Each structure stands twice: as C-alpha cells, then as structure tokens.
C-alpha cells in the first residue's frame, strides 16, 4: 500500500498545490478541493464498515486500492476543476474502503503477542514516502509545469497514475500469498486456543436445594450471620446423573 501513500504525499501535498497555482493562478481553490478528502472519509468509513463487515479484510483492501489507484486518471483528462474534484472524491472512496481494513489485516496476520509491532510496521511508509516523493514531485513539475500557464497535464500526471496503479497490480499478483498468511495465522490461533481447552471443570456452580444428598455447603463469609450459603457445589459427574 506504500504506492497509495506515495499518491498522498506526491500529489496532495507536493505536486497538486503548485500545479493548481501555475495552471489556474493564485486564486485557484486547491485547499477547498483537497478538503473534500477528509470530509468524505469521515462520512463513508462508518457506512462502508457497516455493510462490509462480513467481507475479508484483504479483499476490501484490494478493492479500495484499485479505486484509489485509478483515481488520478481524471487528472489526465485536462486542466479543469471538475477533474480535480472527481479525482479527490474517487480517491476518498477508495481510501474509506481500504484504510480501516489495512489495520485489521495487519493485526490478523500478526503472531500472538506481536500485533502492536505489525501495526507499527504498517505505518512505516508514511514516514518513508516524503523522502522519495519530494524529489520526484520537483522533477515532474520542472519538466511539465515549469511556470504559470505552461503545464502539460497529461505528461505531468501520467507518472503519478503509473505508480498509483502499481499498488493494486502488486496486490493482485501476490494475492495467493497474502491471503494464505491470513488463513495460516487463523489456524495457528485456533490451534493455540484448542490447546488450552478440552478439560472439563471438576466442579460446577449452581443453585441447589437442601434435598441434594451429594451436594455440600459453601460456608458463608464470616460475619454474615448466615449458617450456610444457598449455592451448592456439586461434582460434574453427579450433575450428569441428576
């Protein structure tokens, strides 16, 4: 998913604002357009989660990555505000699908007791991406949008599209391995749970009457003033015979 992280930093933070200023002038509302993203994510995440809880995490990540990865295609269509708005909306829809399930996937594949480590590693691209995309953003801007009203939108956004689409392509290519990790992890967890089960309890707690001959009293706590507690403890074997 680090290629979608690339789209975040390279497009939204580094490339898009300068492109809008050089293409449309200082009054270009790039901040308003980018503000659509958090609004859509906040609204869509609970809705998507409510209707997709029965779908496996990896499949949701794959669908969301495909939608987000294809979203910059709208920017190839030309320098128009509506193309930029459509890009942000489609990107946000994909993010609302894959982003929450990425943490779930990281926790599921993690060995028991190492969930925190895996969740931390899943966020590493957020810190590495700015190191790489800063230089790339400057290169594509200097070559394809060097000054005001001198932007070639298609050549500018084509590298972004290619890098973004590579994320779902790689997920599809390695899908058998990535999904098998989930299955193996779940089976390992089930085996570990089974190792701690299976032994029947020696005693069963239940309320019984004074007529149960094979039951014995639990002494009341000192100072309660009661002779014996109303609850009785009976061996499990006697429960089956009762």
C-alpha positions in Angstrom: 0.0 0.0 0.0 3.0 2.3 0.1 2.3 3.4 -3.6 -1.0 4.8 -2.4 0.9 6.6 0.3 3.0 8.0 -2.5 -0.1 9.5 -4.0 -1.0 11.2 -0.8 2.4 13.0 -0.4 3.4 13.4 -4.0 0.0 14.6 -5.3 -1.9 16.2 -2.5 1.0 17.8 -0.6 3.7 18.4 -3.1 2.5 18.4 -6.7 -1.2 19.3 -6.7 -1.0 22.8 -5.0 1.8 24.0 -7.3 0.1 22.6 -10.3 -3.1 24.4 -9.4 -1.3 27.7 -8.8 0.6 27.5 -12.0 -2.3 26.3 -14.1 -5.1 28.4 -12.7 -3.4 31.3 -10.9 -3.2 32.4 -7.3 -7.0 32.3 -6.8 -7.2 28.5 -7.5 -9.2 26.9 -4.7 -6.9 23.9 -4.2 -7.3 23.9 -0.5 -11.1 23.6 -0.8 -10.8 20.7 -3.3 -8.3 18.9 -1.0 -10.7 19.4 1.9 -13.2 17.1 0.2 -11.0 14.2 1.2 -11.3 14.2 5.0 -15.0 15.0 4.8 -15.7 12.0 2.5 -13.6 9.7 4.6 -15.3 10.7 7.9 -18.7 10.2 6.3 -18.0 7.0 4.3 -15.9 4.9 6.7 -18.8 4.0 9.1 -21.1 3.3 6.2 -18.7 1.1 4.4 -17.8 -0.7 7.7 -21.5 -1.4 8.4 -22.1 -3.1 5.0 -18.8 -4.9 4.6 -18.0 -6.4 8.0 -18.7 -9.9 6.5 -16.1 -9.4 3.7 -12.5 -10.5 4.3 -10.0 -7.7 5.0 -7.7 -8.5 2.2 -10.5 -8.3 -0.4 -11.6 -4.9 0.9 -8.0 -3.7 0.7 -7.7 -4.9 -2.9 -11.0 -3.2 -4.0 -10.1 0.0 -2.2 -6.6 0.1 -3.6 -7.9 -0.4 -7.1 -10.3 2.5 -6.8 -7.7 4.8 -5.2 -5.0 3.7 -7.7 -7.2 4.6 -10.7 -8.4 8.0 -9.3 -5.5 10.1 -10.8 -6.8 9.1 -14.3 -9.2 12.1 -14.0 -6.3 14.5 -13.9 -5.1 13.2 -17.3 -8.2 14.5 -18.9 -7.2 18.1 -18.8 -6.9 21.1 -16.5 -10.4 21.5 -15.2 -11.7 22.0 -11.7 -14.2 19.1 -12.1 -11.4 16.7 -13.0 -9.6 17.6 -9.8 -12.8 17.2 -7.8 -13.5 13.8 -9.3 -10.0 12.7 -8.5 -10.3 13.7 -4.8 -13.8 12.1 -4.5 -12.8 8.8 -6.1 -9.5 8.7 -4.1 -11.5 9.3 -0.9 -14.0 6.5 -1.7 -11.1 4.1 -2.2 -9.4 5.2 1.0 -12.6 4.8 3.0 -12.6 1.2 1.8 -9.0 0.1 2.2 -7.6 2.3 5.0 -9.5 0.8 8.1 -9.1 -2.8 6.8 -5.4 -2.4 6.5 -5.0 -2.2 10.3 -7.3 -5.2 10.7 -5.3 -7.2 8.2 -2.0 -6.2 10.0 -3.5 -7.4 13.3 -4.9 -10.7 11.9 -1.6 -11.8 10.3 0.5 -10.9 13.3 1.6 -13.7 15.6 0.0 -13.7 19.0 1.6 -11.0 21.2 3.1 -9.1 18.3 0.1 -7.2 17.0 1.5 -3.9 18.1 4.7 -4.4 16.2 2.9 -5.3 13.0 0.6 -2.3 13.3 3.6 -0.1 13.7 5.3 -1.6 10.7 2.2 -1.0 8.5 2.7 2.8 9.1 6.4 2.9 8.1 5.6 4.0 4.5 4.0 7.2 5.9 7.4 8.2 7.2 9.5 7.0 4.2 7.3 8.4 1.4 8.2 12.1 1.8 11.9 11.2 1.4 11.3 9.8 -2.1 8.4 11.8 -3.4 9.8 15.2 -2.8 12.5 14.8 -5.5 10.1 13.1 -7.9 7.5 15.9 -7.4 10.1 18.6 -8.2 11.3 16.7 -11.3 7.9 16.2 -12.9 6.9 19.8 -12.1 10.0 21.3 -13.6 9.7 19.2 -16.7 5.9 19.5 -17.3 4.7 22.6 -15.4 7.7 24.9 -15.1 5.8 28.2 -15.0 2.4 29.8 -14.9 0.1 28.7 -17.8 2.8 26.3 -19.2 1.6 23.0 -17.8 1.2 19.7 -19.7 -1.4 18.0 -17.6 -1.1 14.6 -19.3 2.7 14.3 -19.0 2.6 15.7 -15.5 0.1 13.2 -14.1 1.0 10.1 -16.1 3.9 9.1 -13.8 1.6 9.5 -10.8 -1.1 7.2 -12.4 1.5 4.6 -13.2 2.9 4.5 -9.7 -0.5 4.5 -8.1 -1.9 1.7 -10.2 1.1 -0.5 -9.4 -0.2 -0.9 -5.9 -3.4 -2.9 -6.8 -1.4 -4.7 -9.5 1.1 -6.0 -7.0 -1.7 -6.9 -4.6 -3.3 -9.0 -7.3 0.0 -10.6 -8.2 0.7 -11.7 -4.6 -2.9 -12.3 -3.6 -2.4 -16.1 -3.1 0.5 -15.5 -0.7 -1.1 -12.6 1.2 -4.4 -14.4 1.7 -2.7 -17.6 2.7 -0.9 -15.7 5.5 -4.3 -14.9 7.0 -5.5 -18.5 6.8 -2.3 -19.8 8.4 -2.4 -17.2 11.1 -6.1 -18.0 11.9 -5.3 -21.7 12.0 -2.4 -21.2 14.3 -4.5 -19.1 16.6 -7.2 -21.7 16.7 -4.7 -24.5 17.5 -3.3 -22.4 20.3 -6.8 -21.8 21.7 -7.6 -25.5 21.4 -4.5 -26.4 23.4 -6.0 -24.6 26.4 -9.4 -26.1 26.1 -10.9 -29.6 26.3 -10.5 -30.2 30.0 -13.9 -30.4 31.8 -14.2 -28.5 35.1 -14.1 -30.5 38.2 -17.0 -28.7 39.8 -20.0 -26.8 38.5 -21.6 -24.0 40.4 -25.4 -23.9 40.6 -28.2 -23.2 43.0 -29.5 -26.4 44.6 -32.0 -27.5 47.2 -31.2 -28.9 50.6 -32.5 -32.3 49.5 -29.5 -32.9 47.3 -27.7 -35.6 49.2 -24.4 -35.4 47.3 -24.0 -31.6 47.5 -22.0 -29.9 50.1 -22.4 -26.4 51.6 -20.2 -23.5 50.9 -19.6 -21.8 54.2 -20.8 -18.3 54.5 -18.4 -15.5 54.8 -17.6 -14.7 58.5 -19.8 -12.1 60.0 -22.7 -12.5 57.7 -24.8 -14.2 60.3 -26.0 -16.9 57.9 -25.5 -20.6 58.6 -24.6 -21.5 55.0 -24.9 -20.2 51.5 -27.8 -21.1 49.4 -25.5 -22.0 46.5 -24.1 -25.5 46.4 -21.2 -27.1 44.6 -21.7 -30.5 43.1 -19.2 -32.7 41.2 -19.8 -32.7 37.5 -20.3 -36.4 37.5 -23.2 -36.1 39.9 -24.8 -33.4 37.7 -25.0 -35.8 34.8 -26.7 -38.4 37.0 -29.2 -35.9 38.5 
